[in-house]
Structures are given as structure tokens and as C-alpha cells.
Amino acid sequence: MYKFISSLVFAIVAFLPLAAAHAAPDVHLITHYPSFTARAGNSTTLNVTLQNNEKQPALVDLDVKGLPDNWKAQWLGGGQPVKSAMAKGEDSVSLQLKLDIPNQAEIKPYAFDLVGQMGTDQISLPLHVTLSKELPAKLAVTTKLPALRGAPDSSFDFQFTVKNDSGKDVVAQLAADAPRYFETTFTESYGTQELTSVPIKAGESKDLKLNVKTPSAVKAGKYPVKIQVVTNEAQASTEVQLDIVGQPKLHISGRDGLMSTDAETGEAKTLPLVVFNSGSAPATNVELSSSAPSGWKVAFEPKTIEQIAPNDKAEVQATITPSDKSLVGDYMTTVRASSEGQSTSGDFRVTVKTSSTWGIAGAIIIAIAVLVLVGAVARFGRR
């Protein structure tokens, strides 16, 4: 008896390493919806996850067992057909199973297995599919670029797709929930005609576009917009986001809005200018420049403004010196303010008058001429 017990214990101890060596790997095929309804004659795609809880990578060959006659199944990974997948240690891989169901398939429940083979080990995921003549109403909205960045005066175009996963044609109503004063319009992806609704056939999809225009004075920040698609029996939505970056907007004028001044030939005239920033971001390194008639001189103090905050202003002194050869009359001088790609300009009218010094000199010359004439008349008149 003792020998029998000893042999039995020895056999168990010897078997334990072998049992441990052949323990089932902690690798699984997982889906959120292992039982679902589909429609004969349609294609459906099921999201599947290969979950590896082991510390070492797992290479898994993918297959489907027990697939009904004339049904077609294809594994997809990253949008491409695949036959195997490798999950890193303690990681997962996203997969898809595409099912093509024939038109003549009988309306009844079906069962088959998704299988993963790892050497001599096998994992499986049972699926149950019930075919129906008509699927319940279902809509899906997807967008490739859910967030766009731009300045307040940019045009934001969001491309999105609406899919009708139901078994009948629908007319989908389109709406956008946007911040106040934002303008939204829907068009077809490559069209210009504005839409408020769109017909979508059963099992098909439509590519559409949402255009968003923002108020010119909108502040920098992130603004969500909700796209809503509604039918009589179903609805779907997705959210996109506008990332508005600040942008300065410059204006230039004379003090109190005056855009004209008087000047004398050859004489410097100082004109106070106001540079205003009505934008949503500071204007930095604002440089002043000008275009004046030939021979004129225009100088600024300061020539560069370090920064003008949003809704703030800065004053600059412009010194304008008309040419000595300028004739009496009106002249236009253009003054510009530029900052990081943003610029503005203003046209100032400068009325040139003759110098008062030359007027006095002219009067003296005329007086001398009169005196000479009077003296000449008096002298020669006696003769």
C-alpha cells in the first residue's frame, strides 16, 4: 500500500510541470456585441479585440469556424485584410470581422465561432446572428477631422459621413448646435447648394460638409459645434471643434479721426496718429512706414510700437516735411502700420501753403519797388 501511495504521489508531482506547461494562455478574442441582428443581402462589420494578458507577445492566426453556407467572412486590421495578428505583452489589437450575407439566406438565427490559433493552443469567440427582413432604424455620423484651427476670419469646413444602417430609405434632417452668432450651413461634400435635409437609401451613406463662419470679433479659444442628424425613427450626432487662434486687426487715423493737415514748403509739420487694435490678440512690433510725394520727408516717433493689446491703441507722432519745390495745393500721403502679416493704411491730405517768410520777403520787395518807382517819378518829374 505504501508503495502504491508513493507511486501515486510521484506521478502527480511529475505531472504538475507538464500541466503548467500546457496551461491555456491568457489570450482572448473579445467583442461588445456577440449576439446581434443583421439583414440578408447586406454586409455588416463587427469590431473585435485581441486581448493579450501574458507578458510575452502572442501571435494568433485568425479563422472562422462553422460559417453558414454561402456566407463570406474577412478579417480586417487597420482597414486591410489580415490572416493573423500579434499583440504585444499585456496589450491589445483592434480588429474587425466583415460579414457578407447572401440574399437567399434563410431568416433564422445562426451560430458560428471566431477562432484564434496559437501553435497547439486555440481560443474562440462564439457569435450568434439573427437575420431579419428589416433592421431597426439606425444612423451613424462620423467625421475624419473633428477639430480645425484657424483665425476668426477663416472658413471652417468639416467633412462628415452619415450612414443609414436601417433596412429602409430615410430622409435625414440636418442641424448644428453652435455658439451664438456662429453661422452654420450644410452642403454636399463637393457641392455648394445649401441643405436642411438629405435622402439616404437603406444601407448606404452620404458624404456631407458643415461650413462654420465665426463672428469677426470672436475671442481666441476652443468652441464645440454639435452636428445632429434626425429621422422619424432614429437620430445620431457627433461633435466637432473650432480652435480659434487670436489675431490682431489694425486701424490707423489721425487724432480725433482727422485725416488732413496743413504744411508749408520746406517746413516740418507734426501730425499725431492713432494706431488701434480691434483684434483678438496683441499686435507686436508694429512698424510705421509711408508713401509720400517725391522729395518729401516723413519720420515717425516712435517708428516701431512694441505692443498694442486687443481693443487698445497707441499714439505716434508723424513729422511731414514737404519739398522746397512743392507747389501750393493738396497732396496725398499714405501712412501704414504693419505687424506679423497684418497691416493697415490711411491716406492723409496735406494742404501745402507758401512759407510766411517768403510772404514777408515778397511784401518787402514790393514795398522797395514802390519806393524806387515813387523816387524815380519824383526826380524825373521835376524836369
C-alpha positions as CSV (number, residue, x, y, z in Angstrom):
1,M,0.0,0.0,0.0
2,Y,2.8,2.4,0.9
3,K,4.5,1.7,-2.5
4,F,1.2,2.5,-4.3
5,I,0.7,5.8,-2.5
6,S,4.4,6.7,-3.1
7,S,4.0,6.0,-6.8
8,L,0.8,8.0,-7.0
9,V,2.4,11.0,-5.3
10,F,5.4,10.7,-7.6
11,A,3.1,10.6,-10.7
12,I,1.2,13.7,-9.6
13,V,4.4,15.6,-8.9
14,A,5.8,14.7,-12.2
15,F,2.6,15.7,-14.0
16,L,2.3,19.1,-12.4
17,P,5.1,20.8,-14.6
18,L,3.5,19.3,-17.7
19,A,0.1,20.6,-16.8
20,A,1.6,24.0,-16.1
21,A,3.4,23.9,-19.4
22,H,0.2,23.3,-21.2
23,A,-2.0,25.7,-19.3
24,A,-4.3,27.7,-21.5
25,P,-2.8,31.1,-22.5
26,D,-4.4,34.2,-21.1
27,V,-5.2,35.5,-24.6
28,H,-8.8,36.2,-25.7
29,L,-10.9,37.4,-28.6
30,I,-13.5,39.9,-27.3
31,T,-16.4,41.9,-28.8
32,H,-19.0,44.1,-27.2
33,Y,-21.8,42.6,-29.2
34,P,-21.5,38.8,-29.6
35,S,-25.2,38.5,-30.4
36,F,-26.7,40.8,-33.0
37,T,-29.3,41.2,-35.8
38,A,-28.4,41.6,-39.5
39,R,-30.2,41.7,-42.8
40,A,-29.9,39.2,-45.6
41,G,-28.2,40.6,-48.7
42,N,-26.2,43.2,-46.6
43,S,-22.7,43.5,-45.3
44,T,-22.0,44.1,-41.6
45,T,-18.8,44.8,-39.7
46,L,-18.1,43.6,-36.2
47,N,-15.4,45.2,-34.0
48,V,-13.2,42.5,-32.3
49,T,-10.3,43.0,-29.9
50,L,-7.4,40.5,-29.5
51,Q,-6.5,40.9,-25.8
52,N,-3.1,39.5,-24.6
53,N,-2.8,39.4,-20.8
54,E,0.5,37.4,-21.0
55,K,3.8,39.2,-20.5
56,Q,5.2,37.9,-23.8
57,P,3.8,38.7,-27.3
58,A,1.1,36.5,-28.8
59,L,1.0,35.6,-32.5
60,V,-2.5,34.5,-33.4
61,D,-3.7,33.0,-36.7
62,L,-7.3,34.1,-37.3
63,D,-10.2,32.0,-38.7
64,V,-13.9,31.5,-38.6
65,K,-15.4,28.0,-37.9
66,G,-18.9,26.9,-38.7
67,L,-19.7,29.8,-41.1
68,P,-23.1,29.2,-42.8
69,D,-23.1,28.2,-46.5
70,N,-22.5,31.0,-49.0
71,W,-21.6,33.4,-46.2
72,K,-18.3,35.2,-46.6
73,A,-16.1,36.4,-43.7
74,Q,-13.0,38.5,-43.8
75,W,-10.7,39.7,-41.0
76,L,-9.5,43.3,-41.2
77,G,-6.8,45.0,-39.3
78,G,-6.0,48.7,-39.9
79,G,-8.5,48.7,-42.7
80,Q,-6.6,45.9,-44.6
81,P,-7.4,42.2,-44.9
82,V,-5.3,40.2,-42.5
83,K,-4.9,36.5,-41.6
84,S,-3.1,36.8,-38.3
85,A,-2.4,39.4,-35.6
86,M,0.3,39.9,-33.0
87,A,-0.5,41.5,-29.6
88,K,2.4,42.8,-27.5
89,G,2.7,41.6,-23.9
90,E,-0.1,42.9,-21.8
91,D,-1.6,44.8,-24.8
92,S,-4.4,44.5,-27.3
93,V,-5.0,44.8,-31.0
94,S,-8.2,46.2,-32.7
95,L,-9.6,44.0,-35.4
96,Q,-12.8,43.8,-37.5
97,L,-14.8,41.0,-39.0
98,K,-16.6,41.8,-42.2
99,L,-19.6,39.5,-42.9
100,D,-21.3,39.3,-46.3
101,I,-24.7,37.7,-46.0
102,P,-26.3,36.3,-49.2
103,N,-29.7,37.4,-50.3
104,Q,-31.1,33.9,-50.2
105,A,-30.1,33.3,-46.6
106,E,-33.0,31.9,-44.5
107,I,-34.5,34.2,-41.9
108,K,-33.5,32.5,-38.7
109,P,-30.8,32.5,-36.0
110,Y,-27.2,31.4,-36.9
111,A,-24.2,30.5,-34.7
112,F,-20.5,30.2,-35.5
113,D,-17.2,30.8,-33.9
114,L,-14.3,33.2,-34.3
115,V,-11.1,31.2,-33.8
116,G,-7.5,32.2,-32.9
117,Q,-4.8,29.5,-33.2
118,M,-1.5,29.8,-31.3
119,G,0.5,26.7,-32.1
120,T,-1.3,23.9,-30.4
121,D,-3.5,26.2,-28.3
122,Q,-6.8,27.6,-29.6
123,I,-9.1,30.4,-28.4
124,S,-12.6,31.0,-29.7
125,L,-15.4,33.5,-29.5
126,P,-19.0,32.3,-30.2
127,L,-21.2,34.5,-32.3
128,H,-25.0,34.5,-32.6
129,V,-26.5,36.3,-35.6
130,T,-30.3,36.6,-36.2
131,L,-31.4,37.5,-39.7
132,S,-34.3,39.9,-40.1
133,K,-36.3,41.1,-43.1
134,E,-35.9,44.7,-41.9
135,L,-33.4,46.1,-39.4
136,P,-34.4,48.7,-36.8
137,A,-33.7,52.3,-37.7
138,K,-30.1,53.2,-37.1
139,L,-28.0,56.2,-38.1
140,A,-24.2,56.8,-37.7
141,V,-22.3,60.0,-38.1
142,T,-18.5,60.1,-38.5
143,T,-16.0,62.8,-39.3
144,K,-12.4,62.4,-40.4
145,L,-11.2,65.7,-38.9
146,P,-13.2,66.6,-35.8
147,A,-11.0,69.6,-34.9
148,L,-9.9,72.5,-37.1
149,R,-7.7,75.5,-36.2
150,G,-7.8,79.0,-37.7
151,A,-8.2,82.7,-37.3
152,P,-11.5,84.4,-36.7
153,D,-12.0,85.3,-40.3
154,S,-11.2,81.7,-41.6
155,S,-13.7,79.4,-43.1
156,F,-14.1,76.1,-41.2
157,D,-15.3,73.2,-43.3
158,F,-16.0,69.9,-41.6
159,Q,-16.4,66.8,-43.8
160,F,-18.6,64.1,-42.3
161,T,-20.5,61.0,-43.4
162,V,-24.0,59.9,-42.5
163,K,-24.7,56.2,-42.8
164,N,-28.2,54.7,-42.9
165,D,-27.9,51.2,-41.3
166,S,-31.6,50.6,-41.3
167,G,-33.5,48.4,-43.8
168,K,-35.4,51.2,-45.4
169,D,-34.8,54.6,-47.1
170,V,-34.9,57.7,-44.9
171,V,-34.9,61.4,-45.1
172,A,-32.4,62.8,-42.6
173,Q,-32.9,66.3,-41.1
174,L,-29.6,68.2,-40.6
175,A,-28.9,70.6,-37.7
176,A,-26.0,72.2,-36.0
177,D,-25.8,73.4,-32.4
178,A,-23.2,76.2,-32.4
179,P,-22.3,79.1,-30.2
180,R,-24.3,82.3,-30.5
181,Y,-23.6,84.4,-33.7
182,F,-21.8,81.5,-35.4
183,E,-23.2,80.8,-38.9
184,T,-23.6,77.2,-40.0
185,T,-24.6,75.8,-43.4
186,F,-24.7,72.2,-44.7
187,T,-23.8,71.2,-48.3
188,E,-22.9,68.0,-50.1
189,S,-19.2,67.2,-49.8
190,Y,-18.3,68.6,-53.2
191,G,-21.3,70.9,-53.8
192,T,-22.4,74.4,-53.0
193,Q,-26.2,74.0,-52.6
194,E,-27.3,74.5,-49.0
195,L,-29.1,71.6,-47.4
196,T,-31.5,71.2,-44.5
197,S,-32.2,67.5,-45.2
198,V,-30.9,64.7,-47.3
199,P,-32.3,61.4,-48.5
200,I,-30.3,58.3,-47.8
201,K,-31.1,54.8,-49.2
202,A,-31.1,51.7,-47.0
203,G,-27.6,50.5,-46.1
204,E,-26.0,53.5,-47.9
205,S,-24.2,56.6,-46.7
206,K,-23.9,60.3,-47.7
207,D,-20.7,62.5,-47.6
208,L,-21.6,66.0,-46.4
209,K,-19.9,69.2,-45.3
210,L,-20.6,71.6,-42.5
211,N,-19.3,75.1,-43.0
212,V,-18.9,77.3,-39.9
213,K,-18.4,81.1,-40.0
214,T,-17.4,82.9,-36.8
215,P,-18.0,86.5,-35.8
216,S,-15.1,88.7,-36.7
217,A,-14.7,89.8,-33.0
218,V,-14.7,86.3,-31.6
219,K,-12.1,85.7,-28.9
220,A,-9.4,83.1,-29.1
221,G,-10.4,79.7,-27.7
222,K,-11.9,76.3,-28.4
223,Y,-15.6,76.2,-29.5
224,P,-17.6,73.0,-29.8
225,V,-20.3,72.5,-32.5
226,K,-22.7,69.6,-32.4
227,I,-23.8,68.0,-35.7
228,Q,-27.2,66.4,-35.4
229,V,-28.9,64.1,-37.9
230,V,-32.6,63.1,-37.2
231,T,-35.2,60.9,-38.9
232,N,-38.7,59.9,-37.8
233,E,-37.3,56.7,-36.1
234,A,-33.6,57.4,-35.2
235,Q,-31.1,60.1,-34.6
236,A,-27.3,60.4,-34.3
237,S,-24.8,63.1,-33.6
238,T,-21.1,63.9,-33.4
239,E,-19.2,66.9,-32.0
240,V,-16.6,68.9,-33.9
241,Q,-14.4,71.7,-32.5
242,L,-13.1,75.1,-33.7
243,D,-9.8,76.1,-32.3
244,I,-9.8,79.9,-32.8
245,V,-6.4,81.5,-32.6
246,G,-6.0,85.2,-31.7
247,Q,-5.3,87.7,-34.5
248,P,-4.6,91.4,-34.3
249,K,-6.6,93.8,-36.5
250,L,-5.1,97.2,-37.0
251,H,-6.6,100.6,-37.9
252,I,-4.8,103.9,-38.3
253,S,-6.1,107.5,-38.3
254,G,-5.3,111.0,-37.1
255,R,-6.1,112.1,-33.6
256,D,-9.9,112.6,-33.3
257,G,-10.3,110.9,-36.7
258,L,-8.8,113.9,-38.6
259,M,-7.2,112.8,-41.9
260,S,-5.9,116.1,-43.1
261,T,-3.4,118.8,-42.1
262,D,-1.7,122.0,-43.4
263,A,2.0,122.4,-44.1
264,E,4.4,124.9,-45.6
265,T,7.0,124.1,-48.2
266,G,10.3,123.1,-46.6
267,E,8.9,123.3,-43.1
268,A,8.3,120.3,-40.8
269,K,4.8,119.7,-39.6
270,T,4.0,117.2,-36.8
271,L,0.8,115.2,-37.1
272,P,-0.4,112.9,-34.2
273,L,-1.5,109.5,-35.4
274,V,-3.5,106.8,-33.6
275,V,-3.0,103.1,-34.2
276,F,-5.9,101.0,-32.9
277,N,-6.0,97.2,-32.5
278,S,-9.6,95.8,-32.7
279,G,-8.4,92.2,-33.0
280,S,-8.4,89.3,-30.5
281,A,-4.7,89.1,-30.0
282,P,-1.9,91.6,-29.2
283,A,-0.2,93.3,-32.1
284,T,3.5,93.2,-31.6
285,N,6.4,95.0,-33.2
286,V,4.1,97.4,-35.1
287,E,6.2,99.2,-37.7
288,L,5.2,102.5,-39.3
289,S,6.0,103.4,-42.9
290,S,4.8,105.9,-45.5
291,S,4.5,106.7,-49.2
292,A,4.8,110.5,-49.9
293,P,5.2,112.7,-52.9
294,S,8.7,113.0,-54.4
295,G,11.2,115.0,-52.4
296,W,9.0,114.9,-49.2
297,K,10.3,113.5,-45.9
298,V,8.2,111.6,-43.4
299,A,9.5,110.4,-40.0
300,F,7.8,108.7,-37.1
301,E,8.3,108.8,-33.3
302,P,8.4,106.0,-32.4
303,K,8.9,104.2,-35.7
304,T,8.1,100.8,-34.0
305,I,5.5,100.1,-31.3
306,E,6.4,97.2,-29.1
307,Q,2.9,96.0,-28.5
308,I,-0.8,97.0,-28.7
309,A,-3.2,95.0,-26.6
310,P,-6.6,93.9,-28.0
311,N,-9.1,96.8,-28.0
312,D,-6.2,99.2,-27.2
313,K,-4.4,102.0,-29.0
314,A,-1.1,103.8,-29.3
315,E,-0.2,107.3,-30.4
316,V,2.6,108.1,-32.8
317,Q,3.9,111.5,-33.9
318,A,4.4,111.7,-37.7
319,T,6.7,114.6,-38.9
320,I,5.9,115.6,-42.5
321,T,8.3,117.9,-44.4
322,P,7.1,119.0,-47.9
323,S,9.7,119.5,-50.6
324,D,11.1,123.1,-51.1
325,K,9.9,122.7,-54.7
326,S,6.3,121.8,-53.8
327,L,3.7,124.0,-55.3
328,V,0.7,125.3,-53.4
329,G,-2.1,122.7,-53.4
330,D,-3.4,119.4,-51.9
331,Y,-1.2,116.3,-51.7
332,M,-1.9,112.7,-50.5
333,T,0.5,110.9,-48.1
334,T,-0.2,107.3,-47.3
335,V,0.8,106.0,-43.8
336,R,1.0,102.3,-43.0
337,A,1.1,100.2,-39.8
338,S,2.2,96.5,-40.1
339,S,2.5,93.7,-37.6
340,E,3.2,90.0,-38.3
341,G,1.4,89.8,-41.6
342,Q,-1.4,92.2,-40.5
343,S,-1.3,95.7,-42.0
344,T,-3.5,98.8,-42.4
345,S,-3.1,102.1,-44.1
346,G,-4.6,105.6,-44.2
347,D,-4.5,108.4,-46.7
348,F,-3.8,111.8,-45.3
349,R,-4.4,115.0,-47.3
350,V,-1.7,117.6,-46.8
351,T,-2.5,121.1,-48.0
352,V,0.7,122.9,-48.9
353,K,0.9,126.7,-48.5
354,T,3.8,129.1,-49.2
355,S,6.1,129.9,-46.3
356,S,5.2,133.0,-44.3
357,T,8.9,134.0,-44.6
358,W,8.6,134.2,-48.4
359,G,5.4,136.2,-48.0
360,I,7.1,138.8,-45.8
361,A,10.1,138.9,-48.2
362,G,7.8,139.4,-51.1
363,A,6.0,142.2,-49.4
364,I,9.3,143.9,-48.6
365,I,10.4,143.5,-52.3
366,I,7.2,145.0,-53.4
367,A,7.5,147.9,-51.0
368,I,11.0,148.6,-52.1
369,A,9.9,148.5,-55.7
370,V,7.1,151.0,-55.0
371,L,9.5,153.3,-53.2
372,V,12.0,153.2,-56.1
373,L,9.2,153.9,-58.5
374,V,8.0,156.9,-56.4
375,G,11.5,158.3,-56.2
376,A,12.0,158.0,-59.9
377,V,8.8,159.8,-60.7
378,A,9.6,162.5,-58.2
379,R,13.1,163.0,-59.6
380,F,12.4,162.9,-63.3
381,G,9.1,164.6,-62.8
382,R,10.8,167.9,-62.0
383,R,12.5,168.0,-65.3
